[in-house]
Each structure stands twice: as structure tokens, then as C-alpha cells.
Amino acid sequence: MNSRVNTKGFTLIELLIVVAIVAITTTLAYPSYQRYIQDGHRSDAQQAMLQTAAILERVYSRNGGYPDSDQFNDLPNSAVYDFTYRHTNKPAGAANFRSLGFVLTARPKTGSVQATDRCADLSIDQAGQTTASGNGNDCWK
């Protein structure tokens, strides 16, 4: 008689080691992946803001002033990559009803992936000056 037992498969220890390796790899990779997603969404929001600024500049060149915030409806869709967009005017003074400037701001939506983005609010004005309210140094690339 042959007393040799032919077993196939993995032992419990081997499976636990594989699960531990996968868990450690996932734990290390997820924050990097989340930053990658945030960078992509931020870049898309910046592109949308630059396109909107170009529209405002065309309005300025045709009309000699920027439209008021309540008259301008060409803001990017607020569903675009977890940001809400706002257009504010820099007032021209009592003698002139047209605005002399604008500021476009993209604010991360609460509860979204972007809510923890290091750059926080992104802004651009009529002079092309870009700012970020967060602590990132390279928010506008």
C-alpha cells in the first residue's frame, strides 16, 4: 500500500501571508492614488477656469468692461471634478457701471475627494494672477 498522501492547495499560513502583503501594499498605494486623482481634478478645474477667463476677456474686448457676476452664466458646471465655481467682480466705481476686473474661484466641494486637497481654493483674476488658499507651492502648474 501507498501511504503517501497527495495534497494540493495552499496552507492557511501561505494564504495569511498573501493577504498581509496585499493589505500592506494597498495601504501604501492608496494615498498616492488619491493625490494622483486630486491632481487630475485640480488640473481640469484650472483648465475650466482658464477657458472661462478667456470668455470674460472676449466680453471685455467687445464691451469695454466685464459682465456683472449676476449677468454672467458661463461658469463651469459645478459638477466638474468636485469643485464649485464663483465669479466676483472688482467694482469700477460709481461713474462706471462696468466692472474693471474679475476673480474666478474654484472651491472643493465638502465631502468630495478634493475636500482634502492641499491647494484648497483656486483663484484667477483678470490679470492672470493665480492663487491657491492652501499650502501647496505648485498648485498652478
DSSP file (Angstrom, degrees, kcal/mol; ACC not computed):
  #  RESIDUE AA STRUCTURE BP1 BP2  ACC     N-H-->O    O-->H-N    N-H-->O    O-->H-N    TCO  KAPPA ALPHA  PHI   PSI    X-CA   Y-CA   Z-CA
    1    1 A M              0   0    0      0, 0.0     2,-0.7     0, 0.0     0, 0.0   0.000 360.0 360.0 360.0 148.6    0.0    0.0    0.0
    2    2 A N        -     0   0    0      1,-0.1     0, 0.0     2,-0.1     0, 0.0  -0.863 360.0-178.6 -98.3 115.8    1.0    3.5   -0.7
    3    3 A S        +     0   0    0     -2,-0.7     2,-0.4     2,-0.1    -1,-0.1   0.402  45.2 116.5 -94.1   2.4    0.8    5.6    2.5
    4    4 A R        -     0   0    0      1,-0.0     2,-0.5     2,-0.0    -2,-0.1  -0.570  57.2-146.3 -75.6 128.3    1.8    8.8    0.7
    5    5 A V        -     0   0    0     -2,-0.4     2,-0.8     2,-0.0    -2,-0.1  -0.842   3.9-149.2 -98.7 127.4   -0.9   11.5    0.8
    6    6 A N        -     0   0    0     -2,-0.5     2,-0.3     2,-0.0    -2,-0.0  -0.844  21.9-176.9 -99.0 106.2   -1.0   13.7   -2.2
    7    7 A T        -     0   0    0     -2,-0.8     2,-0.3     2,-0.1    -2,-0.0  -0.809   7.8-167.7-107.4 146.3   -2.3   17.1   -1.1
    8    8 A K        +     0   0    0     -2,-0.3     2,-0.2     2,-0.1    -2,-0.0  -0.952  43.3  42.5-128.2 149.5   -3.0   20.1   -3.4
    9    9 A G  S    S-     0   0    0     -2,-0.3     2,-0.3     2,-0.0    -2,-0.1  -0.663  82.6 -53.5 116.6-171.3   -3.6   23.7   -2.5
   10   10 A F        -     0   0    0     -2,-0.2     2,-0.1     1,-0.0    -2,-0.1  -0.780  43.9-121.2-110.4 151.0   -2.3   26.3   -0.1
   11   11 A T     >  -     0   0    0     -2,-0.3     4,-2.0     1,-0.1     5,-0.2  -0.442  29.9-110.1 -82.2 165.1   -1.8   26.2    3.6
   12   12 A L  H  > S+     0   0    0      1,-0.2     4,-2.3     2,-0.2     5,-0.2   0.874 118.8  54.6 -62.7 -38.2   -3.5   28.7    5.9
   13   13 A I  H  > S+     0   0    0      2,-0.2     4,-2.2     1,-0.2    -1,-0.2   0.920 106.6  50.7 -63.3 -44.2   -0.2   30.3    6.7
   14   14 A E  H  > S+     0   0    0      1,-0.2     4,-2.0     2,-0.2    -1,-0.2   0.909 111.5  48.3 -61.3 -42.1    0.6   30.9    3.0
   15   15 A L  H  X S+     0   0    0     -4,-2.0     4,-2.4     1,-0.2    -1,-0.2   0.899 110.3  51.0 -65.5 -40.5   -2.8   32.5    2.5
   16   16 A L  H  X S+     0   0    0     -4,-2.3     4,-2.3     2,-0.2    -2,-0.2   0.873 108.8  51.8 -65.1 -37.3   -2.4   34.8    5.5
   17   17 A I  H  X S+     0   0    0     -4,-2.2     4,-2.2     2,-0.2    -1,-0.2   0.918 110.7  47.8 -65.1 -43.1    1.0   35.9    4.2
   18   18 A V  H  X S+     0   0    0     -4,-2.0     4,-2.4     2,-0.2    -2,-0.2   0.919 112.0  49.4 -63.8 -44.0   -0.5   36.8    0.8
   19   19 A V  H  X S+     0   0    0     -4,-2.4     4,-2.3     1,-0.2    -1,-0.2   0.901 111.0  50.3 -62.4 -40.9   -3.4   38.7    2.4
   20   20 A A  H  X S+     0   0    0     -4,-2.3     4,-2.4     2,-0.2    -1,-0.2   0.905 110.4  49.3 -64.5 -41.5   -1.0   40.6    4.7
   21   21 A I  H  X S+     0   0    0     -4,-2.2     4,-2.4     2,-0.2    -2,-0.2   0.913 112.1  48.1 -64.2 -43.1    1.2   41.6    1.7
   22   22 A V  H  X S+     0   0    0     -4,-2.4     4,-2.4     2,-0.2    -2,-0.2   0.902 111.9  50.1 -64.6 -41.2   -1.9   42.8   -0.3
   23   23 A A  H  X S+     0   0    0     -4,-2.3     4,-2.3     2,-0.2    -2,-0.2   0.914 112.1  46.7 -64.5 -43.4   -3.1   44.8    2.7
   24   24 A I  H  X S+     0   0    0     -4,-2.4     4,-2.0     2,-0.2    -2,-0.2   0.923 113.0  49.3 -65.4 -43.9    0.3   46.5    3.2
   25   25 A T  H  X S+     0   0    0     -4,-2.4     4,-2.2     1,-0.2    -2,-0.2   0.910 112.6  47.7 -61.5 -43.4    0.6   47.3   -0.5
   26   26 A T  H  X S+     0   0    0     -4,-2.4     4,-2.3     1,-0.2    -1,-0.2   0.905 109.7  53.0 -64.7 -42.1   -2.9   48.7   -0.6
   27   27 A T  H  < S+     0   0    0     -4,-2.3    -1,-0.2     1,-0.2    -2,-0.2   0.875 114.5  42.0 -62.0 -37.8   -2.3   50.8    2.5
   28   28 A L  H  X S+     0   0    0     -4,-2.0     4,-0.5    -5,-0.2    -1,-0.2   0.836 117.8  45.6 -77.5 -33.2    0.8   52.3    1.0
   29   29 A A  H  X S+     0   0    0     -4,-2.2     4,-2.3    -5,-0.2     5,-0.2   0.800  96.4  71.3 -83.8 -30.2   -0.6   52.8   -2.5
   30   30 A Y  H  X S+     0   0    0     -4,-2.3     4,-2.7     1,-0.2     5,-0.2   0.901  96.0  49.4 -61.2 -46.5   -4.0   54.4   -1.7
   31   31 A P  H  > S+     0   0    0      0, 0.0     4,-2.2     0, 0.0    -1,-0.2   0.900 112.7  49.3 -60.1 -37.8   -2.8   57.8   -0.5
   32   32 A S  H  X S+     0   0    0     -4,-0.5     4,-2.0     2,-0.2    -2,-0.2   0.910 111.3  49.0 -65.7 -41.5   -0.6   58.1   -3.6
   33   33 A Y  H  X S+     0   0    0     -4,-2.3     4,-2.3     2,-0.2    -1,-0.2   0.902 109.4  52.4 -63.5 -41.4   -3.5   57.2   -5.8
   34   34 A Q  H  X S+     0   0    0     -4,-2.7     4,-2.5     1,-0.2    -2,-0.2   0.903 109.0  49.4 -63.9 -41.0   -5.7   59.7   -4.1
   35   35 A R  H  X S+     0   0    0     -4,-2.2     4,-2.7     2,-0.2    -1,-0.2   0.887 109.0  53.8 -63.3 -38.5   -3.2   62.5   -4.7
   36   36 A Y  H  X S+     0   0    0     -4,-2.0     4,-1.9     2,-0.2    -2,-0.2   0.921 110.2  46.2 -61.0 -45.0   -3.0   61.5   -8.3
   37   37 A I  H  X S+     0   0    0     -4,-2.3     4,-2.5     2,-0.2    -2,-0.2   0.912 112.4  50.7 -64.6 -43.6   -6.8   61.8   -8.6
   38   38 A Q  H  X S+     0   0    0     -4,-2.5     4,-2.8     1,-0.2     5,-0.2   0.910 109.0  51.3 -61.7 -42.9   -6.7   65.2   -6.8
   39   39 A D  H  X S+     0   0    0     -4,-2.7     4,-2.2     1,-0.2    -1,-0.2   0.905 111.4  48.1 -61.3 -41.2   -4.0   66.5   -9.1
   40   40 A G  H  X S+     0   0    0     -4,-1.9     4,-2.1     2,-0.2    -2,-0.2   0.919 113.2  46.0 -66.0 -44.1   -6.0   65.5  -12.2
   41   41 A H  H  X S+     0   0    0     -4,-2.5     4,-2.3     2,-0.2    -2,-0.2   0.900 112.4  51.5 -65.5 -40.4   -9.2   67.0  -10.9
   42   42 A R  H  X S+     0   0    0     -4,-2.8     4,-2.5     1,-0.2    -2,-0.2   0.913 109.2  50.8 -62.3 -42.3   -7.4   70.2  -10.0
   43   43 A S  H  X S+     0   0    0     -4,-2.2     4,-2.2     1,-0.2    -1,-0.2   0.899 110.3  49.1 -62.3 -41.2   -5.9   70.4  -13.4
   44   44 A D  H  X S+     0   0    0     -4,-2.1     4,-2.2     2,-0.2    -1,-0.2   0.888 110.8  50.3 -66.2 -38.5   -9.3   70.0  -15.0
   45   45 A A  H  X S+     0   0    0     -4,-2.3     4,-2.2     2,-0.2    -2,-0.2   0.904 110.0  50.7 -65.5 -40.6  -10.7   72.7  -12.8
   46   46 A Q  H  X S+     0   0    0     -4,-2.5     4,-2.6     2,-0.2    -2,-0.2   0.912 109.2  50.6 -63.4 -41.9   -7.9   75.0  -13.7
   47   47 A Q  H  X S+     0   0    0     -4,-2.2     4,-2.2     1,-0.2    -1,-0.2   0.920 110.2  49.8 -61.7 -43.4   -8.5   74.4  -17.4
   48   48 A A  H  X S+     0   0    0     -4,-2.2     4,-2.0     1,-0.2    -1,-0.2   0.888 111.6  49.2 -62.3 -39.0  -12.2   75.2  -17.0
   49   49 A M  H  X S+     0   0    0     -4,-2.2     4,-2.6     2,-0.2    -2,-0.2   0.896 109.7  50.9 -68.6 -39.9  -11.3   78.4  -15.1
   50   50 A L  H  X S+     0   0    0     -4,-2.6     4,-1.9     2,-0.2    -2,-0.2   0.891 110.4  49.6 -65.1 -38.5   -8.8   79.5  -17.9
   51   51 A Q  H  X S+     0   0    0     -4,-2.2     4,-1.8     2,-0.2    -1,-0.2   0.905 111.7  48.7 -65.0 -40.6  -11.5   78.9  -20.5
   52   52 A T  H  X S+     0   0    0     -4,-2.0     4,-2.3     2,-0.2    -2,-0.2   0.896 109.0  52.8 -66.1 -39.9  -14.0   81.0  -18.5
   53   53 A A  H  X S+     0   0    0     -4,-2.6     4,-2.2     1,-0.2    -1,-0.2   0.879 107.1  53.1 -62.1 -37.7  -11.4   83.7  -18.1
   54   54 A A  H  X S+     0   0    0     -4,-1.9     4,-2.0     2,-0.2    -1,-0.2   0.891 107.8  50.6 -64.9 -38.7  -10.9   83.7  -21.9
   55   55 A I  H  X S+     0   0    0     -4,-1.8     4,-2.1     1,-0.2    -2,-0.2   0.925 110.3  49.7 -62.9 -44.3  -14.7   84.2  -22.3
   56   56 A L  H  X S+     0   0    0     -4,-2.3     4,-2.2     1,-0.2    -2,-0.2   0.875 108.8  52.5 -63.6 -37.0  -14.7   87.1  -19.9
   57   57 A E  H  X S+     0   0    0     -4,-2.2     4,-2.4     2,-0.2    -1,-0.2   0.878 107.6  51.6 -66.8 -37.1  -11.7   88.7  -21.8
   58   58 A R  H  X S+     0   0    0     -4,-2.0     4,-1.6     2,-0.2    -2,-0.2   0.909 109.7  49.7 -64.5 -40.7  -13.7   88.4  -25.1
   59   59 A V  H  X S+     0   0    0     -4,-2.1     4,-2.6     1,-0.2     6,-0.4   0.911 110.8  50.8 -62.0 -41.9  -16.6   90.1  -23.4
   60   60 A Y  H  X S+     0   0    0     -4,-2.2     4,-2.5     1,-0.2    -2,-0.2   0.912 108.5  50.4 -62.1 -43.5  -14.3   92.8  -22.2
   61   61 A S  H  < S+     0   0    0     -4,-2.4    -1,-0.2     1,-0.2    -2,-0.2   0.817 117.0  41.3 -68.1 -28.7  -12.8   93.5  -25.6
   62   62 A R  H  < S+     0   0    0     -4,-1.6    -2,-0.2    -5,-0.2    -1,-0.2   0.846 129.6  25.0 -82.8 -36.1  -16.3   93.8  -27.2
   63   63 A N  H  < S-     0   0    0     -4,-2.6    -3,-0.2     2,-0.3    -2,-0.2   0.505  97.4-119.3-112.7  -7.2  -18.0   95.8  -24.4
   64   64 A G  S  < S+     0   0    0     -4,-2.5     2,-0.3    -5,-0.3    -4,-0.2   0.636  87.5  49.9  77.0  13.2  -15.2   97.7  -22.7
   65   65 A G  S    S-     0   0    0     -6,-0.4    -2,-0.3    -5,-0.2    35,-0.2  -0.975  86.1 -96.7-169.6 164.4  -15.9   96.0  -19.3
   66   66 A Y  B     -A   99   0A   0     33,-2.0    33,-1.4    -2,-0.3    35,-0.1  -0.637  45.8-105.1 -89.1 148.7  -16.5   92.7  -17.6
   67   67 A P        -     0   0    0      0, 0.0    -1,-0.1     0, 0.0     5,-0.1  -0.368  39.6-100.1 -70.5 152.9  -20.1   91.5  -17.0
   68   68 A D    >>  -     0   0    0      1,-0.1     3,-1.1    21,-0.1     4,-0.9  -0.318  33.2-110.6 -66.0 156.1  -21.5   91.6  -13.5
   69   69 A S  G >4 S+     0   0    0      1,-0.3     3,-0.6     2,-0.2    -1,-0.1   0.874 118.5  50.5 -57.4 -40.0  -21.5   88.4  -11.5
   70   70 A D  G 34 S+     0   0    0      1,-0.2    -1,-0.3     3,-0.0    -2,-0.0   0.644 110.8  49.6 -77.5 -12.6  -25.3   88.1  -11.7
   71   71 A Q  G <4 S+     0   0    0     -3,-1.1     2,-0.7     1,-0.0    -1,-0.2   0.518  92.8  86.2 -98.4  -8.1  -25.3   88.6  -15.5
   72   72 A F    <<  +     0   0    0     -4,-0.9     3,-0.2    -3,-0.6    15,-0.1  -0.845  42.2 164.9-102.6 116.2  -22.6   86.0  -16.3
   73   73 A N        +     0   0    0     -2,-0.7    -1,-0.1     1,-0.1    -4,-0.0   0.221  50.0  94.8-113.4  13.1  -23.9   82.5  -16.7
   74   74 A D        +     0   0    0    -22,-0.1    -1,-0.1     3,-0.0   -19,-0.1   0.029  49.0 135.3 -97.7  28.6  -20.9   80.8  -18.4
   75   75 A L        -     0   0    0     -3,-0.2     3,-0.1     1,-0.1   -26,-0.1  -0.424  66.6 -91.0 -69.7 150.8  -19.3   79.4  -15.3
   76   76 A P        -     0   0    0      0, 0.0     9,-0.3     0, 0.0    -1,-0.1  -0.224  54.3 -84.6 -58.6 153.7  -18.1   75.8  -15.5
   77   77 A N    >   -     0   0    0      1,-0.2     3,-2.2    -3,-0.1     6,-0.2  -0.396  34.1-134.8 -59.4 130.5  -20.6   73.2  -14.5
   78   78 A S  T 3  S+     0   0    0      1,-0.3     5,-0.3    -3,-0.1    -1,-0.2   0.653 102.6  66.5 -67.5 -12.9  -20.3   72.8  -10.7
   79   79 A A  T >  S+     0   0    0      3,-0.1     2,-0.9     2,-0.1     3,-0.6   0.556  72.4 115.4 -81.3  -6.5  -20.3   69.0  -11.2
   80   80 A V  G X  S-     0   0    0     -3,-2.2     3,-0.9     1,-0.2   -32,-0.0  -0.525  98.1 -35.2 -72.3 105.7  -16.9   69.2  -12.9
   81   81 A Y  G 3  S-     0   0    0     -2,-0.9    -1,-0.2     1,-0.2   -36,-0.1   0.842 109.4 -59.0  52.8  49.6  -14.5   67.4  -10.7
   82   82 A D  G <  S+     0   0    0     -3,-0.6    27,-2.9     1,-0.2     2,-0.3   0.748 102.9 117.8  62.8  30.4  -15.7   68.2   -7.2
   83   83 A F  E <   -B  108   0B   0     -3,-0.9     2,-0.4    -5,-0.3    -1,-0.2  -0.933  51.4-148.5-124.1 150.7  -15.4   72.0   -7.4
   84   84 A T  E     -B  107   0B   0     23,-2.6    23,-3.0    -2,-0.3     2,-0.3  -0.959  23.2-143.1-111.8 141.3  -18.0   74.8   -7.1
   85   85 A Y  E     -B  106   0B   0     -2,-0.4     2,-0.4    -9,-0.3    21,-0.2  -0.793  15.9-173.1-110.9 145.7  -17.2   77.9   -9.1
   86   86 A R  E     -B  105   0B   0     19,-2.3    19,-2.6    -2,-0.3     2,-0.5  -0.997  10.1-157.8-138.8 141.0  -17.8   81.5   -8.3
   87   87 A H  E     +B  104   0B   0     -2,-0.4     2,-0.3    17,-0.2    17,-0.2  -0.981  16.7 177.7-118.9 122.9  -17.3   84.7  -10.3
   88   88 A T  E     -B  103   0B   0     15,-2.4    15,-2.3    -2,-0.5     2,-0.3  -0.938  19.3-131.1-125.1 151.6  -16.9   88.0   -8.4
   89   89 A N  E     -B  102   0B   0     -2,-0.3    13,-0.3    13,-0.2   -21,-0.1  -0.657   7.1-137.0 -99.9 153.1  -16.3   91.5   -9.8
   90   90 A K  E     -B  101   0B   0     11,-2.1    10,-1.7    -2,-0.3    11,-0.9  -0.955  42.3-120.2-101.3 112.3  -13.9   94.2   -8.9
   91   91 A P        -     0   0    0      0, 0.0     8,-0.1     0, 0.0     3,-0.1  -0.144  15.2-152.4 -63.2 147.9  -16.1   97.3   -8.9
   92   92 A A        -     0   0    0      1,-0.3     2,-0.2     4,-0.3     3,-0.2   0.682  48.5 -99.7 -91.3 -21.4  -15.3  100.2  -11.3
   93   93 A G    >   -     0   0    0      3,-0.2     3,-0.6     1,-0.1    -1,-0.3  -0.548  42.4 -66.0 119.4 171.1  -16.7  103.0   -9.2
   94   94 A A  T 3  S+     0   0    0      1,-0.2    -1,-0.1    -2,-0.2    -2,-0.0   0.815 125.6  55.4 -67.5 -32.7  -20.0  105.0   -9.2
   95   95 A A  T 3  S+     0   0    0     -3,-0.2     2,-0.5     1,-0.1    -1,-0.2   0.739 108.7  49.3 -75.9 -21.1  -19.4  106.7  -12.6
   96   96 A N    <   -     0   0    0     -3,-0.6    -4,-0.3     1,-0.1    -3,-0.2  -0.970  60.4-164.1-125.4 126.0  -19.0  103.5  -14.5
   97   97 A F        +     0   0    0     -2,-0.5     2,-0.2    -5,-0.1    -1,-0.1   0.655  66.8  91.6 -82.2 -13.9  -21.4  100.5  -14.2
   98   98 A R  S    S-     0   0    0    -34,-0.1     2,-0.2    -6,-0.1    -6,-0.2  -0.551  80.7-115.7 -84.9 146.4  -18.9   98.1  -15.8
   99   99 A S  B     -A   66   0A   0    -33,-1.4   -33,-2.0    -2,-0.2    -1,-0.1  -0.544  10.7-151.7 -79.1 143.0  -16.6   96.1  -13.7
  100  100 A L  S    S-     0   0    0    -10,-1.7     2,-0.3    -2,-0.2    -1,-0.1   0.520  74.5  -2.2 -90.0  -7.2  -12.8   96.7  -14.2
  101  101 A G  E     -B   90   0B   0    -11,-0.9   -11,-2.1   -35,-0.1     2,-0.3  -0.976  59.0-144.1-167.5 177.1  -11.9   93.2  -13.2
  102  102 A F  E     -B   89   0B   0     -2,-0.3    24,-1.2   -13,-0.3     2,-0.4  -0.970   5.6-148.9-149.1 161.7  -13.0   89.8  -12.0
  103  103 A V  E     -BC  88 125B   0    -15,-2.3   -15,-2.4    -2,-0.3     2,-0.5  -0.983  11.1-159.4-134.0 124.9  -11.9   86.9   -9.8
  104  104 A L  E     -BC  87 124B   0     20,-3.2    20,-2.0    -2,-0.4     2,-0.4  -0.896  14.3-171.3-101.6 132.9  -12.8   83.3  -10.6
  105  105 A T  E     -BC  86 123B   0    -19,-2.6   -19,-2.3    -2,-0.5     2,-0.5  -0.984  15.3-162.4-129.4 135.7  -12.7   80.9   -7.7
  106  106 A A  E     -BC  85 122B   0     16,-2.9    16,-2.4    -2,-0.4   -21,-0.2  -0.976  13.4-169.9-115.0 119.8  -13.0   77.1   -7.6
  107  107 A R  E     -B   84   0B   0    -23,-3.0   -23,-2.6    -2,-0.5    14,-0.1  -0.929  26.5-114.6-112.2 129.4  -13.7   75.7   -4.2
  108  108 A P  E     -B   83   0B   0      0, 0.0   -25,-0.3     0, 0.0     2,-0.2  -0.334  35.9-112.1 -60.0 139.3  -13.6   72.0   -3.4
  109  109 A K    >   -     0   0    0    -27,-2.9     3,-1.7     1,-0.1     6,-0.3  -0.509  34.0-104.9 -73.1 140.2  -16.9   70.5   -2.6
  110  110 A T  T 3  S+     0   0    0      1,-0.3    -1,-0.1    -2,-0.2     3,-0.1  -0.420 105.1  18.8 -63.3 134.3  -17.3   69.3    1.0
  111  111 A G  T 3  S+     0   0    0      1,-0.3    -1,-0.3    -2,-0.1     2,-0.1   0.434 101.2 114.5  85.3  -1.0  -17.2   65.5    1.3
  112  112 A S  S X  S-     0   0    0     -3,-1.7     3,-1.1   -30,-0.1     4,-0.3  -0.437  84.2-102.4 -94.8 173.1  -15.5   65.1   -2.1
  113  113 A V  G >  S+     0   0    0      1,-0.2     3,-1.0     2,-0.2   -75,-0.1   0.868 122.9  56.7 -59.1 -36.9  -12.1   63.7   -2.9
  114  114 A Q  G >  S+     0   0    0      1,-0.2     3,-2.1     2,-0.2    -1,-0.2   0.649  82.9  84.9 -72.0 -14.9  -10.9   67.3   -3.5
  115  115 A A  G <  S+     0   0    0     -3,-1.1    -1,-0.2    -6,-0.3    -2,-0.2   0.783  95.3  42.6 -60.3 -26.8  -12.0   68.4    0.0
  116  116 A T  G <  S+     0   0    0     -3,-1.0    -1,-0.3    -4,-0.3    -2,-0.2   0.239  84.8 133.2-102.3  12.6   -8.7   67.2    1.4
  117  117 A D    X   -     0   0    0     -3,-2.1     3,-0.7     1,-0.1    19,-0.1  -0.396  60.0-133.3 -65.8 139.1   -6.6   68.7   -1.5
  118  118 A R  T 3  S+     0   0    0      1,-0.2    17,-1.5    16,-0.1    18,-0.7   0.695 102.8  56.2 -67.3 -20.0   -3.6   70.6   -0.3
  119  119 A C  T 3  S+     0   0    0     15,-0.2    15,-2.3     1,-0.2    14,-0.4   0.721  78.8 178.9 -87.4 -22.0   -4.3   73.5   -2.6
  120  120 A A    <   +     0   0    0     -3,-0.7    -1,-0.2    -6,-0.2     2,-0.2  -0.328  57.2  21.5  56.6-127.9   -7.9   74.2   -1.3
  121  121 A D  S    S-     0   0    0    -14,-0.1    12,-2.3   -13,-0.1     2,-0.4  -0.484  71.1-156.3 -74.4 136.7   -9.5   77.2   -3.2
  122  122 A L  E     -CD 106 132B   0    -16,-2.4   -16,-2.9    10,-0.2     2,-0.3  -0.924  14.6-178.1-110.9 138.3   -8.0   78.1   -6.6
  123  123 A S  E     -CD 105 131B   0      8,-2.6     8,-2.2    -2,-0.4     2,-0.3  -0.978  14.4-178.2-137.7 150.7   -8.4   81.6   -8.0
  124  124 A I  E     -CD 104 130B   0    -20,-2.0   -20,-3.2    -2,-0.3     6,-0.2  -0.988  12.7-160.1-142.1 141.5   -7.5   83.5  -11.1
  125  125 A D  E >   -C  103   0B   0      4,-1.5     3,-1.9    -2,-0.3   -22,-0.2  -0.534  40.8 -86.8-114.6-176.1   -8.1   87.2  -11.8
  126  126 A Q  T 3  S+     0   0    0    -24,-1.2   -23,-0.1     1,-0.3   -25,-0.0   0.722 125.2  56.1 -65.7 -21.6   -8.3   89.4  -15.0
  127  127 A A  T 3  S-     0   0    0    -25,-0.2    -1,-0.3     2,-0.1     3,-0.1   0.462 118.7-109.5 -87.7  -1.7   -4.6   90.0  -14.9
  128  128 A G    <   +     0   0    0     -3,-1.9     2,-0.4     1,-0.3    -2,-0.1   0.554  65.9 152.4  85.2   7.7   -3.9   86.2  -15.0
  129  129 A Q        -     0   0    0      1,-0.0    -4,-1.5    -5,-0.0     2,-0.4  -0.583  28.7-157.7 -74.4 129.7   -2.7   86.1  -11.4
  130  130 A T  E     +D  124   0B   0     -2,-0.4     2,-0.3    -6,-0.2    -6,-0.2  -0.872  14.5 174.5-112.1 141.9   -3.3   82.7   -9.9
  131  131 A T  E     -D  123   0B   0     -8,-2.2    -8,-2.6    -2,-0.4     2,-0.4  -0.951  17.7-156.8-139.9 159.8   -3.5   81.9   -6.2
  132  132 A A  E     -D  122   0B   0     -2,-0.3   -10,-0.2   -10,-0.2   -12,-0.1  -0.996  12.7-149.1-136.1 137.5   -4.4   78.9   -4.0
  133  133 A S  S    S+     0   0    0    -12,-2.3   -13,-0.2   -14,-0.4   -11,-0.1   0.611  76.3  76.5 -83.5 -10.9   -5.6   79.3   -0.4
  134  134 A G  S    S-     0   0    0    -15,-2.3   -15,-0.2   -13,-0.4    -2,-0.2   0.041  96.8 -95.7 -85.0-162.3   -4.0   76.0    0.7
  135  135 A N  S    S+     0   0    0    -17,-1.5     2,-0.4     4,-0.0   -16,-0.2   0.198  78.3 119.8-105.1  15.5   -0.4   75.2    1.5
  136  136 A G        -     0   0    0    -18,-0.7     3,-0.5     1,-0.1    -4,-0.1  -0.665  45.7-162.3 -83.3 134.1    0.7   73.8   -1.9
  137  137 A N  S    S+     0   0    0     -2,-0.4     3,-0.2     1,-0.2    -1,-0.1   0.720  88.8  42.0 -84.6 -22.6    3.5   75.6   -3.7
  138  138 A D  S    S+     0   0    0      1,-0.2    -1,-0.2     3,-0.0     3,-0.1  -0.207  70.3 126.9-119.2  41.8    2.9   74.1   -7.1
  139  139 A C  S    S+     0   0    0     -3,-0.5     2,-0.8     1,-0.2    -1,-0.2   0.877  73.9  47.8 -70.0 -37.9   -0.9   74.3   -7.3
  140  140 A W              0   0    0     -3,-0.2    -1,-0.2     1,-0.1   -10,-0.1  -0.901 360.0 360.0-104.2 107.6   -1.0   76.2  -10.6
  141  141 A K              0   0    0     -2,-0.8    -1,-0.1    -3,-0.1    -2,-0.1   0.437 360.0 360.0 -95.8 360.0    1.4   74.4  -12.9
